Amino acid sequence: MSDQSVSALSTDAGRAENIKLSPADRAVLRSLAAQVAELARRPVEEAKRELWYRHNDLEETRPLVFCDPENGWNEIIPPDSLHCSGELARNWEMALRKELFWGAEMQDDRVILPEFRVSHIYTETDWGMHEQRIGGEQGGAYTWDAPLKDYGMLEHMRFPKIEVNWDATRRRIALAEEAIGDLLPVRLHTAWWWTLGLTQTLVYLRGITPFLMDFIDQPSGLHRVMAFLRDGTLARIEFLEQNGLLALNNDGTYVGSGGFGWTRSLPQSDFSGRVRPLDMWGFAESQETSTISPRMFNEFILPYQLPILERFGLNCYGCCEPLDARWKYVRQIPRLRRVSVSPWSNVTGMAERLGADYILSLKPNPAALAAGEVDEPAIRTGLREAISAARRYHCRLEIIMKDNHTIANDPRRVVRWVKIAKEEAGA
């Protein structure tokens, strides 16, 4: 299960009371922003951007390579290595230092953008109940006490509501513009969701074991709660659209479970400046149901995801779950473009299914970078076999290293992995 990966210079919602920078923190941020701006001006960034455009629009290119170390960032840029002292400044410093590592050290195909993204400051209610998490500190494992003990409690559920603190949001934008806006233009951009797949939310509410038992023991209750989550998600999307809170993601925004949004197919030809879901990439997955049958997936899960994905101009599907057996159902998704092929998929079989009609978003096993010693020949062999299969079936291939919980405190591992992947991809 994966949470949202890091997008280009994005920051979390934060808190209104932390909108301040000390002179010392401002100086640190300006120095980093100047370095990022210099990287963003390199001709190679425009070349990478054009490569993503062609790839996402299903033109033939070499395989694209992207690495997001996820929790491994805490080992690449440890918190005690940050120079800023204020909470907001440290968040912004982390974002800028990631850009520098991506552009100067890792050197994958991710485009370094000449902008700095600031998110809305907002609050959002839960579904009328919320899990109590136990553990999970510093990215570690956790369990939780699920609140939806039985489906008789559905009457207590409510749709989430978003309230934007516009005064605090404007103050944050002004602060960023004053601090570094002359170096990196500031852009208001919030990632309001990672997945629209529903099952991650339901597992937190219900618990993973009761959820899986419900397919047999309480099918009517499962259908009822999936319908409620579908309707609440559609209401949330409608609220964001009607209030002008959506932003285009046809650029360097991370979309799906890997890859970026660069495409000339979005927004729609009648776009007038007000962003609609139809102008955006959508994304759903259902990792939590990887052990159920394809028939059950088609009965209990996909019918509730389809009305959501139908709203979007292009769609991504899948993350860590293998889609091999359920592909005949997944392919029904309208305007499906990007398909995840996880470490638990048969790559050759998926390459044959996808061909040149979809993006094959390959996810190599992140355990290769967490082991006591890195087996580079094995990494190279695995990539070579996957690339060969993709070429055999004329696939539009991207190679995405993610879901890293650790890189064994060795930042050079991700640098080396990118170098190997790009060599195999012919970059």
C-alpha positions in Angstrom: 0.0 0.0 0.0 1.4 3.3 -1.0 0.6 6.9 0.0 1.0 9.7 -2.4 4.5 10.1 -3.7 6.3 13.4 -3.8 5.3 15.7 -6.5 7.3 18.6 -8.0 8.0 21.0 -5.1 4.7 20.3 -3.3 4.1 20.9 0.4 1.5 19.6 2.8 -1.5 21.5 3.9 0.3 22.7 7.1 -1.1 24.9 9.8 -2.0 28.6 9.6 -0.1 29.6 12.7 3.2 28.5 11.1 3.2 31.0 8.3 6.5 32.7 9.1 10.2 32.7 8.1 13.2 33.9 10.1 15.8 35.9 8.2 18.3 33.0 8.6 15.7 30.5 7.2 14.9 32.9 4.3 18.6 33.1 3.4 18.8 29.3 3.3 15.8 29.0 1.1 17.0 31.6 -1.3 20.3 29.9 -1.8 18.6 26.6 -2.5 15.9 28.1 -4.8 18.7 29.8 -6.8 20.3 26.4 -7.4 17.0 24.8 -8.4 16.3 27.6 -10.8 19.7 27.0 -12.4 19.0 23.3 -12.8 15.6 24.1 -14.3 17.2 26.2 -17.0 19.3 23.4 -18.4 18.4 22.3 -22.0 18.1 18.7 -20.8 14.9 19.6 -18.8 13.1 20.7 -22.0 14.3 17.5 -23.7 12.9 15.4 -20.8 9.6 17.3 -20.9 9.2 16.5 -24.6 10.0 12.9 -24.0 7.2 12.7 -21.4 4.8 14.4 -23.8 5.5 11.9 -26.5 5.4 8.9 -24.1 2.1 9.9 -22.5 0.5 10.5 -25.9 1.5 6.9 -26.8 4.2 7.8 -29.3 7.2 5.4 -29.5 10.1 6.5 -27.3 12.8 4.9 -25.3 11.7 3.7 -21.8 11.5 6.5 -19.3 13.0 6.2 -15.9 11.9 7.7 -12.6 12.9 7.0 -9.0 11.0 8.3 -6.0 12.8 6.9 -2.8 9.7 7.7 -0.8 10.6 6.9 2.9 14.2 6.6 1.7 14.3 10.4 1.5 14.7 10.4 5.2 18.0 8.6 4.7 19.1 10.8 1.8 18.2 14.0 3.5 18.0 13.2 7.3 16.0 15.7 9.3 19.1 16.6 11.3 20.8 17.7 8.1 18.4 20.5 7.5 19.6 24.0 8.1 16.3 25.8 8.7 14.7 26.0 12.2 11.1 26.9 11.5 8.5 24.2 10.7 7.4 25.7 7.4 10.9 26.6 6.4 12.1 23.1 7.1 9.2 21.7 4.9 10.2 24.0 2.1 13.9 23.3 2.5 13.2 19.6 2.3 11.3 20.1 -1.0 14.1 22.2 -2.5 16.8 19.8 -1.5 14.9 16.9 -3.1 14.8 18.9 -6.3 18.6 19.3 -6.1 19.2 15.7 -5.5 16.9 14.6 -8.3 18.4 17.0 -10.8 22.1 17.0 -9.8 22.6 13.5 -8.2 19.9 11.0 -9.3 19.5 12.4 -12.8 16.5 10.4 -13.8 13.9 11.5 -16.3 11.9 13.7 -13.9 11.8 17.3 -15.1 13.1 20.0 -12.7 10.5 22.7 -12.9 11.1 26.4 -12.7 8.4 27.0 -10.1 7.6 26.5 -6.4 4.3 25.0 -5.5 2.4 26.0 -2.5 -0.7 24.2 -1.3 -4.0 25.4 0.1 -4.4 25.5 3.9 -7.6 23.7 4.7 -9.4 21.4 7.0 -11.4 18.3 6.1 -13.8 16.3 8.1 -13.7 12.5 8.2 -16.5 10.1 7.1 -18.3 10.5 10.4 -15.8 8.1 12.1 -12.1 7.6 12.0 -9.6 4.9 12.7 -7.2 5.1 15.6 -3.7 4.3 14.4 -1.2 2.6 16.7 2.5 2.9 15.8 3.8 4.1 12.4 6.3 6.6 13.7 9.0 7.6 11.2 7.4 5.6 8.4 7.3 2.3 10.4 4.6 -0.3 10.5 1.4 0.4 12.3 -2.0 -1.2 13.0 -5.3 0.5 13.7 -8.6 0.2 15.6 -11.2 0.3 12.8 -14.4 2.2 13.8 -17.0 0.6 11.5 -17.7 -2.4 13.7 -20.8 -3.5 11.8 -22.8 -2.2 8.9 -25.6 -1.1 11.2 -23.3 1.9 12.0 -23.6 3.2 8.4 -26.2 5.6 9.6 -23.5 7.4 11.5 -21.3 8.0 8.4 -21.2 11.4 6.7 -19.6 12.8 3.6 -16.3 14.6 4.3 -16.4 18.4 4.0 -13.5 20.7 3.0 -13.1 24.2 4.3 -10.3 26.3 2.9 -8.6 29.0 5.0 -8.2 31.5 2.3 -6.7 34.2 4.5 -3.9 31.8 5.6 -3.5 30.4 2.1 -3.0 33.9 0.7 -0.5 34.7 3.5 1.5 31.6 2.7 1.6 32.5 -1.0 2.7 36.0 -0.2 5.4 34.7 2.1 6.8 32.3 -0.6 6.7 35.0 -3.2 8.5 37.5 -1.0 11.1 34.9 0.0 11.9 33.2 -3.3 9.4 34.3 -5.9 12.0 36.3 -7.9 14.0 33.0 -8.2 11.1 30.5 -8.6 7.6 31.7 -9.5 5.1 30.5 -6.9 2.1 28.5 -8.0 -0.9 27.5 -5.9 -1.4 23.8 -6.5 -2.9 21.2 -4.1 -3.0 17.4 -4.6 -6.5 16.8 -3.2 -6.1 13.0 -3.5 -3.7 10.3 -4.2 -6.1 7.5 -5.1 -9.8 7.5 -5.8 -10.0 3.8 -5.5 -12.2 3.7 -2.3 -10.9 0.4 -0.8 -8.0 2.0 1.1 -10.5 4.3 2.8 -12.8 1.3 3.6 -10.0 -0.8 5.0 -9.1 1.9 7.5 -12.8 2.2 8.5 -13.6 -1.5 8.6 -10.3 -3.3 9.1 -8.6 -5.5 6.6 -9.8 -8.9 8.0 -13.4 -7.9 8.4 -13.3 -6.3 5.0 -12.1 -9.4 3.3 -14.6 -11.6 5.2 -17.5 -9.3 4.1 -17.2 -10.5 0.5 -18.7 -13.8 1.7 -20.4 -13.0 5.0 -21.9 -9.6 4.4 -22.1 -8.9 0.7 -25.1 -6.5 1.0 -23.4 -4.4 3.6 -20.2 -4.3 1.5 -22.2 -3.1 -1.5 -23.9 -0.4 0.7 -20.7 1.0 2.1 -19.0 1.0 -1.3 -21.9 2.9 -2.8 -21.7 5.4 0.1 -17.9 5.9 -0.5 -18.5 6.3 -4.2 -21.2 9.0 -3.7 -19.1 10.8 -1.1 -16.1 10.8 -3.4 -18.2 12.1 -6.3 -19.6 14.9 -4.0 -16.0 15.8 -3.0 -14.9 16.1 -6.6 -18.0 18.2 -7.4 -17.2 20.5 -4.5 -13.6 21.0 -5.6 -14.7 21.7 -9.2 -17.5 24.1 -8.3 -15.2 26.1 -6.0 -12.4 26.4 -8.5 -10.0 24.3 -6.4 -8.9 21.8 -9.0 -5.6 22.3 -10.9 -4.5 20.9 -14.2 -2.1 17.9 -13.9 -1.1 17.7 -17.5 2.4 18.8 -16.5 5.1 17.8 -14.1 2.5 16.7 -11.6 2.9 13.1 -10.4 -0.1 11.1 -11.6 -1.3 7.6 -10.8 1.2 5.3 -9.0 4.1 6.4 -11.1 4.9 8.8 -14.0 4.1 12.4 -14.7 1.2 14.1 -16.4 2.8 15.7 -19.4 0.3 15.3 -22.3 -1.1 17.4 -25.1 -4.4 15.4 -24.9 -5.4 17.5 -21.8 -7.2 19.8 -21.1 -10.2 19.3 -23.4 -10.5 21.4 -26.5 -13.3 23.5 -25.0 -11.3 24.3 -21.8 -12.0 27.9 -20.8 -9.7 28.2 -17.7 -12.0 26.6 -15.1 -10.5 23.1 -14.4 -12.9 20.2 -14.6 -12.1 16.5 -13.9 -12.5 15.9 -17.6 -9.4 18.2 -18.1 -7.4 16.0 -15.7 -5.8 12.6 -15.1 -7.7 10.4 -12.7 -6.4 7.4 -10.8 -7.7 4.4 -8.9 -6.3 1.2 -7.6 -7.4 -1.6 -5.2 -4.3 -3.1 -3.6 -6.3 -4.3 -0.6 -8.3 -6.7 -2.8 -5.4 -8.4 -4.5 -6.4 -11.8 -2.9 -10.0 -11.8 -4.1 -11.1 -13.4 -7.3 -11.5 -11.4 -10.5 -15.2 -12.1 -10.4 -15.5 -10.6 -7.0 -13.5 -7.6 -8.0 -15.8 -7.1 -10.9 -18.9 -7.4 -8.7 -17.9 -5.5 -5.6 -15.1 -3.0 -6.5 -14.9 -1.9 -10.1 -18.6 -0.9 -10.5 -18.1 1.7 -7.8 -14.9 3.0 -9.2 -16.2 3.4 -12.7 -18.6 6.3 -12.1 -15.6 8.2 -10.6 -13.1 7.5 -13.3 -15.7 8.3 -16.0 -15.4 11.9 -14.9 -11.7 12.2 -15.9 -10.1 12.9 -19.3 -7.4 10.3 -19.0 -7.0 7.5 -16.3 -4.4 5.6 -14.5 -5.1 2.3 -12.8 -3.3 0.0 -10.4 -0.4 0.1 -7.9 1.1 -2.9 -6.1 -1.7 -5.3 -7.0 -1.2 -7.6 -9.9 -3.7 -6.8 -12.7 -3.1 -9.9 -14.8 -6.2 -11.9 -13.9 -8.5 -8.9 -13.6 -7.3 -7.1 -16.8 -10.4 -8.1 -18.8 -12.4 -6.0 -16.3 -9.9 -3.2 -15.8 -9.7 -2.5 -19.5 -13.4 -1.4 -19.4 -12.2 1.8 -17.7 -12.9 4.8 -20.0 -9.9 6.6 -21.4 -7.5 4.3 -19.6 -3.9 5.3 -20.5 -1.5 4.3 -17.7 -1.5 0.8 -16.2 0.7 -0.4 -13.3 2.6 -3.6 -13.7 3.7 -4.5 -10.2 6.5 -6.8 -9.0 3.9 -9.5 -8.6 2.7 -9.4 -12.2 3.8 -11.5 -15.1 5.6 -8.7 -17.1 5.6 -10.6 -20.4 1.9 -11.4 -20.1 1.0 -7.8 -19.3 3.2 -6.5 -22.1 1.3 -8.7 -24.5 -2.1 -7.4 -23.1 -1.1 -3.7 -23.2 0.8 -3.5 -26.4 1.1 0.0 -27.8 -2.4 1.0 -26.6 -1.5 1.8 -23.0 1.5 2.9 -21.0 3.1 0.0 -19.2 4.2 1.5 -15.8 6.7 -1.1 -14.6 7.4 -1.2 -10.9 10.6 -3.1 -10.1 10.8 -4.7 -6.7 12.1 -2.1 -4.2 13.6 -4.8 -2.0 16.6 -4.8 -4.4 17.6 -1.5 -2.8 16.9 -2.5 0.8 19.0 -5.7 0.9 22.2 -6.0 2.8 24.1 -5.9 -0.4 22.8 -4.7 -3.8 22.9 -7.3 -6.5 23.5 -5.1 -9.5 23.7 -8.0 -12.0 20.3 -9.2 -10.9 18.9 -5.7 -11.2 20.3 -5.4 -14.6 19.0 -8.8 -15.7 15.5 -8.1 -14.4 15.3 -4.7 -16.2 16.7 -6.2 -19.4 14.1 -9.0 -19.5 11.3 -6.5 -18.9 12.5 -4.1 -21.5 12.9 -7.0 -24.0 9.3 -8.1 -23.4 8.0 -4.5 -23.7 9.9 -4.1 -27.0 8.5 -7.4 -28.3 5.0 -6.1 -27.9 5.7 -2.5 -28.9 4.8 -1.2 -25.4 5.1 2.4 -24.2 7.3 1.6 -21.2 8.2 3.6 -18.1 10.3 2.2 -15.3 9.3 3.5 -11.8 11.3 2.7 -8.7 9.1 3.5 -5.7 7.7 2.1 -2.4 11.1 2.2 -0.8 10.8 1.9 3.0 14.5 2.0 3.3 17.6 2.2 1.1 19.8 0.9 3.9 21.0 4.4 4.7 22.9 4.5 1.4 21.8 7.4 -0.9 24.2 6.2 -3.6 21.9 3.1 -4.2 19.2 5.2 -5.9 21.8 7.0 -7.9 23.3 3.8 -9.1 19.9 2.2 -9.8 19.0 5.2 -12.0 22.3 4.9 -13.9 21.7 1.1 -14.5 18.1 1.6 -15.5 19.0 4.4 -18.0 21.8 2.3 -19.5 19.4 -0.6 -20.0 16.8 1.8 -21.4 19.3 3.2 -23.9 19.3 6.7 -22.5 
